[in-house]
Amino acid sequence: MAYKVDFKDVSTIGLESSPVADALAGLRANEARYYWNKYKHEFITVPASEDPTTLKWIETILLEKDMHFPYKALEVTSFEVDETRMAYVFYENGLSVNVMYSLAEDGKRAVGFKLSDGMDIPVEFEGKFKFARQRSKLAGTIRGSFFVIKGTY
């Protein structure tokens, strides 16, 4: 069932099984607010089981860095804004992975990682990425990192 993310009244709908559900919901709401303010795009997620194509696309791109996460994917979303395909997956442990994939050949393409407030850095990231901190009224402290996509997907 699709969920239109509300960034004014943050809800854990779809994320209840996460041990950091409140922080993950805040992170999801923070992303929804960004897309609404910048593009007037409504951020709508679905359970990962309802959109295996998006999850598979993200997981395929992650293989560029030999990354595979054993975490349960709770929700995904995929949409286009400003000639860029965006895709997100929100994992049960509090990790959010997003893909920004320009449809133009010479455009920007990257994978971003965000860690919910209160979660430890997953072992898959140790020694591979440095995380910057960002404060958010909705999500508390967000730690994030990224890598540039080299391949074509």
C-alpha positions as a Markdown table, in Angstrom:
| # | Residue | x | y | z |
|---|---|---|---|---|
| 1 | Met | 0.0 | 0.0 | 0.0 |
| 2 | Ala | 1.4 | 3.4 | -1.0 |
| 3 | Tyr | 2.1 | 6.0 | 1.7 |
| 4 | Lys | 2.4 | 9.7 | 0.9 |
| 5 | Val | 5.1 | 10.8 | 3.4 |
| 6 | Asp | 3.9 | 13.7 | 5.6 |
| 7 | Phe | 6.8 | 15.9 | 6.7 |
| 8 | Lys | 4.6 | 18.1 | 9.0 |
| 9 | Asp | 3.2 | 15.2 | 11.0 |
| 10 | Val | 5.9 | 12.5 | 11.0 |
| 11 | Ser | 4.6 | 9.0 | 11.1 |
| 12 | Thr | 6.3 | 5.6 | 11.5 |
| 13 | Ile | 3.8 | 4.0 | 9.1 |
| 14 | Gly | 5.6 | 1.2 | 7.2 |
| 15 | Leu | 8.6 | 1.5 | 9.5 |
| 16 | Glu | 7.3 | 0.1 | 12.7 |
| 17 | Ser | 9.5 | -2.9 | 12.8 |
| 18 | Ser | 12.7 | -0.8 | 12.9 |
| 19 | Pro | 14.5 | -0.5 | 16.2 |
| 20 | Val | 15.0 | 3.2 | 15.3 |
| 21 | Ala | 11.5 | 3.7 | 13.7 |
| 22 | Asp | 11.1 | 7.3 | 15.0 |
| 23 | Ala | 14.5 | 8.4 | 13.7 |
| 24 | Leu | 14.0 | 6.5 | 10.3 |
| 25 | Ala | 10.6 | 8.1 | 10.0 |
| 26 | Gly | 12.2 | 11.5 | 10.6 |
| 27 | Leu | 14.8 | 10.8 | 7.9 |
| 28 | Arg | 12.1 | 9.8 | 5.5 |
| 29 | Ala | 10.2 | 12.9 | 6.3 |
| 30 | Asn | 13.3 | 15.0 | 5.8 |
| 31 | Glu | 13.7 | 13.6 | 2.3 |
| 32 | Ala | 10.0 | 14.3 | 1.6 |
| 33 | Arg | 10.4 | 17.9 | 2.7 |
| 34 | Tyr | 13.4 | 18.4 | 0.4 |
| 35 | Tyr | 11.6 | 17.1 | -2.7 |
| 36 | Trp | 8.5 | 19.1 | -1.9 |
| 37 | Asn | 10.4 | 22.4 | -1.3 |
| 38 | Lys | 12.7 | 22.0 | -4.4 |
| 39 | Tyr | 10.4 | 20.3 | -6.9 |
| 40 | Lys | 6.8 | 20.3 | -5.5 |
| 41 | His | 7.1 | 16.5 | -5.7 |
| 42 | Glu | 5.1 | 14.4 | -3.3 |
| 43 | Phe | 7.3 | 11.7 | -1.8 |
| 44 | Ile | 5.3 | 8.4 | -2.0 |
| 45 | Thr | 6.8 | 5.1 | -0.7 |
| 46 | Val | 5.6 | 1.6 | -1.1 |
| 47 | Pro | 6.5 | -1.6 | 0.8 |
| 48 | Ala | 9.7 | -3.1 | -0.8 |
| 49 | Ser | 7.8 | -6.3 | -1.5 |
| 50 | Glu | 5.4 | -4.3 | -3.8 |
| 51 | Asp | 8.2 | -2.9 | -6.0 |
| 52 | Pro | 11.0 | -5.5 | -6.3 |
| 53 | Thr | 12.2 | -3.8 | -9.6 |
| 54 | Thr | 13.3 | -0.6 | -7.8 |
| 55 | Leu | 15.0 | -2.6 | -5.0 |
| 56 | Lys | 16.8 | -4.8 | -7.6 |
| 57 | Trp | 18.0 | -1.7 | -9.5 |
| 58 | Ile | 19.5 | -0.1 | -6.4 |
| 59 | Glu | 21.1 | -3.4 | -5.3 |
| 60 | Thr | 22.6 | -3.9 | -8.8 |
| 61 | Ile | 24.2 | -0.4 | -8.6 |
| 62 | Leu | 25.6 | -1.1 | -5.1 |
| 63 | Leu | 27.5 | -4.0 | -6.5 |
| 64 | Glu | 29.9 | -1.5 | -8.1 |
| 65 | Lys | 31.4 | -1.2 | -4.6 |
| 66 | Asp | 30.9 | -4.9 | -3.8 |
| 67 | Met | 28.1 | -3.9 | -1.3 |
| 68 | His | 25.2 | -6.2 | -0.4 |
| 69 | Phe | 23.2 | -5.5 | 2.7 |
| 70 | Pro | 21.7 | -8.3 | 4.7 |
| 71 | Tyr | 19.1 | -5.9 | 6.2 |
| 72 | Lys | 15.4 | -6.1 | 5.6 |
| 73 | Ala | 14.2 | -3.5 | 3.0 |
| 74 | Leu | 11.0 | -1.9 | 4.4 |
| 75 | Glu | 10.1 | 0.7 | 1.8 |
| 76 | Val | 11.1 | 1.9 | -1.6 |
| 77 | Thr | 10.3 | 4.7 | -4.0 |
| 78 | Ser | 11.3 | 5.6 | -7.5 |
| 79 | Phe | 10.5 | 8.8 | -9.5 |
| 80 | Glu | 11.8 | 11.3 | -12.0 |
| 81 | Val | 12.5 | 15.0 | -11.2 |
| 82 | Asp | 14.4 | 17.5 | -13.4 |
| 83 | Glu | 15.5 | 14.8 | -15.9 |
| 84 | Thr | 16.9 | 12.7 | -13.0 |
| 85 | Arg | 15.7 | 9.3 | -11.9 |
| 86 | Met | 15.7 | 9.0 | -8.1 |
| 87 | Ala | 15.2 | 5.8 | -6.1 |
| 88 | Tyr | 15.3 | 5.2 | -2.4 |
| 89 | Val | 15.2 | 2.1 | -0.1 |
| 90 | Phe | 14.7 | 2.4 | 3.6 |
| 91 | Tyr | 16.1 | -0.5 | 5.6 |
| 92 | Glu | 14.9 | -1.9 | 8.9 |
| 93 | Asn | 18.2 | -1.1 | 10.7 |
| 94 | Gly | 17.8 | 2.6 | 9.9 |
| 95 | Leu | 19.9 | 2.9 | 6.8 |
| 96 | Ser | 18.6 | 4.8 | 3.8 |
| 97 | Val | 20.1 | 4.4 | 0.3 |
| 98 | Asn | 19.3 | 6.7 | -2.5 |
| 99 | Val | 20.3 | 6.7 | -6.2 |
| 100 | Met | 20.5 | 9.9 | -8.2 |
| 101 | Tyr | 20.8 | 8.9 | -11.8 |
| 102 | Ser | 20.8 | 11.6 | -14.5 |
| 103 | Leu | 19.0 | 10.6 | -17.7 |
| 104 | Ala | 21.6 | 12.7 | -19.6 |
| 105 | Glu | 24.7 | 10.9 | -20.7 |
| 106 | Asp | 27.0 | 13.5 | -19.1 |
| 107 | Gly | 24.8 | 14.1 | -16.0 |
| 108 | Lys | 25.5 | 13.4 | -12.4 |
| 109 | Arg | 25.0 | 9.9 | -11.1 |
| 110 | Ala | 25.6 | 8.9 | -7.5 |
| 111 | Val | 24.5 | 6.7 | -4.6 |
| 112 | Gly | 23.9 | 8.3 | -1.2 |
| 113 | Phe | 23.8 | 6.7 | 2.2 |
| 114 | Lys | 22.1 | 8.2 | 5.2 |
| 115 | Leu | 22.2 | 6.7 | 8.7 |
| 116 | Ser | 19.3 | 7.4 | 11.1 |
| 117 | Asp | 20.0 | 9.1 | 14.4 |
| 118 | Gly | 21.0 | 6.5 | 17.0 |
| 119 | Met | 22.2 | 3.7 | 14.7 |
| 120 | Asp | 25.8 | 2.5 | 14.5 |
| 121 | Ile | 27.7 | 2.6 | 11.3 |
| 122 | Pro | 27.1 | -0.7 | 9.6 |
| 123 | Val | 30.2 | -3.0 | 9.2 |
| 124 | Glu | 29.8 | -2.8 | 5.4 |
| 125 | Phe | 31.0 | 0.8 | 5.5 |
| 126 | Glu | 34.0 | 0.4 | 7.8 |
| 127 | Gly | 37.1 | 1.7 | 6.1 |
| 128 | Lys | 35.2 | 2.5 | 2.9 |
| 129 | Phe | 33.4 | 5.7 | 3.6 |
| 130 | Lys | 33.6 | 8.8 | 5.8 |
| 131 | Phe | 30.4 | 10.2 | 7.0 |
| 132 | Ala | 29.5 | 13.9 | 7.3 |
| 133 | Arg | 27.0 | 15.0 | 9.9 |
| 134 | Gln | 23.9 | 17.1 | 9.2 |
| 135 | Arg | 21.3 | 18.4 | 11.7 |
| 136 | Ser | 17.6 | 18.1 | 10.9 |
| 137 | Lys | 14.6 | 19.2 | 12.9 |
| 138 | Leu | 12.8 | 16.2 | 11.6 |
| 139 | Ala | 15.5 | 13.6 | 11.8 |
| 140 | Gly | 17.9 | 14.7 | 14.5 |
| 141 | Thr | 21.5 | 14.1 | 13.4 |
| 142 | Ile | 21.9 | 12.4 | 10.0 |
| 143 | Arg | 25.2 | 11.0 | 9.0 |
| 144 | Gly | 25.7 | 10.7 | 5.2 |
| 145 | Ser | 28.1 | 9.6 | 2.6 |
| 146 | Phe | 28.1 | 8.8 | -1.2 |
| 147 | Phe | 29.9 | 7.4 | -4.2 |
| 148 | Val | 29.8 | 8.3 | -7.8 |
| 149 | Ile | 28.3 | 5.7 | -10.2 |
| 150 | Lys | 30.7 | 4.6 | -12.9 |
| 151 | Gly | 28.6 | 2.2 | -14.9 |
| 152 | Thr | 25.4 | 2.5 | -16.9 |
| 153 | Tyr | 22.2 | 1.1 | -15.5 |
